[in-house]
């Protein structure tokens, strides 16, 4: 990937107190820094607001900001959803089995958070520097909150910045892949995020099939791939079995038996 983060026009502070942090972040990510009050319409900004980070498009009709908020209402609502059970079944989480999971395409970390909430230890690998920064801020905010449940969940999540194939990662039992694809959810929130992510990741190679080939060669028990319900199997690789929901499915590639927690 070239220096900087393609698609992001500037790092901006939300208030004067954020200027020094925003300048330092811009330098670390090799991005322009700006204090312009009204950037040009259509600019994609990484906004620094205290310890928080968000992505925001400027201009009339632009979608609202995107941030990682594990303690927000959306995640608290999702933990009660039936989709969690499907994801847990695909990965192999049970009362006696909490596998170590590598989420090799972490994104905004929602599926990783669900798995950690189910009891799994989750390593999150994210190679896009700005997305990794959003994740870092979201995890730090959750850890600092006075919320016992939230702190316990993010305590089972560890962020690694970079391509999973090139990182010194801890041992894992399951590799989870969620290559981005359009149209799996028609909600306004997801449309907003897709608009920003398509801009941010415009130059990133679509290498989901290569990631799957790499994952299948690792010493793990299974590889799980999230796909649109009617999409072809990633890379033409037939799964051992599939777990289907209303809008997505999980293709499960079983390589060996998952280890169980001793009684």
Residue, then its C-alpha position, 0 to 999 in steps of 0.5 A: x500500500x502506498x504511503x498514507x491512506x488513499x481516499x482520506x483528504x485530511x486529519x482535522x481537530x474537532x476543537x482547539x484542544x485536539x490540535x496537537x493530537x490531530x497533528x501527531x496523528x496526521x504525521x503518523x498516518x502520512x496524511x495532510x492536516x487541516x484546521x479549515x472550518x469548512x473544507x471543500x464539499x466531498x472531502x473525506x476527513x478523519x476527525x479527532x475529538x478527544x480520544x475519539x476518532x471518526x470518518x466524515x464526508x463533507x457537503x450537503x446530503x453527506x452521510x453522518x460520521x462513522x466511528x467504532x462504538x462498542x458500547x453504543x445502543x446498536x451493539x447492545x441491541x445486536x448481542x440479543x440478535x439471532x445472527x449471533x447464534x449463527x456466527x457462534x455456531x459457524x466459529x464453533x463457540x459452545x459452553x465448553x469451547x471458546x476457540x481462539x479466533x483470528x478475524x483477519x479482515x476486522x473492519x469496524x470490529x462488530x463480528x469480532x466483538x460478537x465473538x468476544x461477547x460469546x466468550x472467544x479470544x479474538x485477535x483483530x487484524x486490520x491492514x487499512x491504517x485509518x480503519x485500524x485507528x478507528x478500531x484502536x480508539x473504539x477499543x480504548x474507549x470501551x476499555x475506559x468505560x465504567x461498564x463491567x460487561x463492556x470491559x470484559x468483552x474488549x478484554x478478550x479482543x487484541x488489535x494487530x495493525x497490518x496484513x494478517x499474512x505478514x503479522x506475528x500473530x498469536x496461535x489461533x483455532x479459527x480464522x474468520x474472513x469477511x471480505x467486503x461486499x455491497x448490498x448485504x444490508x439495506x439499512x441506512x447505517x450500513x449504506x452510510x458506512x459502505x459509502x465511506x468505505x468504498x471511498x476509503x478502500x478504492x485502491x485496495x486490492x480485492x484479494x479475498x480469494x487469496x486470503x482464503x487460500x492463505x487461511x486454509x494453509x494455516x495450522x487451524x481447525x477451521x476457516x469461516x467465510x462470511x458471504x452474501x446469501x446467494x453469492x458464489x463460494x469465495x475463490x470457488x472453494x467448496x465449504x464443508x458446510x454452510x450456516x445460512x441466515x436471512x441475508x448472509x451465510x457462513x461457509x465453514x471449512x473444517x480442517x480438524x476437530x476444535x479443541x475443547x476446554x477441559x471440564 
